[in-house]
Amino acid sequence: MGAVRERFNPASTVVSKRPRTFYIETFGCQMNVHDSEKVAGVLMARGLRSVENDQDADLILYNTCSIREKAAQKVYSRLGAFRKGGRGSGTIIGVLGCVAQQEGERIFERAPQVSLICGSASYPRLADLLGQIEAGNRRVAGLSLATDECFETELTRRDNPFRAYVTVIEGCDQRCAFCVVPTTRGAERNRSSQRILADCQRLVEEGFSEIQLLGQIVNHWTDPSPARLSFAELLSRVAEIPGVRRVRFATSHPRHFTPEIVKAIESHPALCDQIHLPVQSGSSQVLARMRRGYTREEYLEKINCVRGARRAISISTDVIVGFCGETLEDFEQTVSLLDVVGYDQVFSFKYSRRPNTAAAGFEDSVPEEEKGRRLAVLQEHQRQIQLRRNGELVGRKFEVLVESFQPRLQQAVGRTTSNRVINFPGEPEWIGRYMDVRVTAAGPNSLVGVQTS
Ligand code: SAM
């Protein structure tokens, strides 16, 4: 956080002036990134101006993540640093998102400089809560989970110039034993197909060519409108909008993953060759304790369906190591699953016990050091798989969307539809263009290439 600040004085932090500028710091998943874009939209619609750093902001919001303990601790360290920095009177501090929901009004006790706490299920009330602050209320909280409303905004700030996020479903009803999301984001709320398609249409008109549909369990989306589209039909309809060049979706749950989704990808070139299908463990015993609702064999059936598609689809996953009761044999089954599937990318985490989850009542039996060892083994194993898989792509040609430019290396950074990054000699003006690139070299996490068109 910043350098020179006013001295913090709790007694003087009576909020009296109307904030004119705001700064949001976002932690965690894409859902949070997009929530922040919508929160920014709400603030901008109230006349507030977004600023690039917290020093210039009258209102500072932390949009938080509590999926693992470390993520949740981050916000308290931010608030502590803020307090030490001595910034105080007049600046309004808010904590949004999953930590806000999980910690509730305890945040006011631990961090008295905070004026606003709001869980994501209460975002539809955000404008009202801000109004209360402007009216002089020192502490306001939106913590109810009892809602069937989605967070709809007139205005949404878009932080990525090419890829636009569109929420299709909020909340989660799965109740996986390890996961805090159902208690921090509330029950599932679905947006109608008309709203989703109208959003996508408008985004294309605004110049976005890539749409990413979002939901904690995106493929559990159920159309509440009379059209009753299935998720696969929704994907097809979005892909058919003229001007949409790429459609991605995250995160899918294996339990709700259907062959129709694969068929939709086969028939629509705009649906990206990429599926993120979190497995969490390769052991059916652990999966049962996690309450994931599928076995290793059932998961592999879904993978076979994806691998049987007419065009190659890259597959990524999430894995938790060291879940309660995970034996060495269980862990080895997870490592062997990496070989069987041949994932293109794996996001792996040490199990972290979370409050209000079923697993909070289980014995967290794998010592921290052993969790770390297993994580390192798994990550090295996957690194070798990626090195091999990416090596097989040398000599092939891919279309990339150029997303950025590295001036030091004079390289353009492009992304394939299969979500691989290719660096190649280029120009800053290429940002935003679709270009063909031939792969000349491969590392475990990215490729190197030359432009061919
Ligand atoms: N909703 C998605 C699902 O169920 O597959 C994923 C949501 S979560 C934001 C992303 C990943 O964090 C999960 O897939 C899981 O691997 C990991 N995760 C969730 N809870 C965890 C916990 N208690 N400890 C460690 N990792 C966790």
Residues whose N, C-alpha, C, O or C-beta is under 5 A from the ligand:
A	BS01	SAM	C29 I67 R68 F178 C179 Q216 I217 T251 S252 P278 D318 V319 I320 F349 K350 Y351 S352 R354
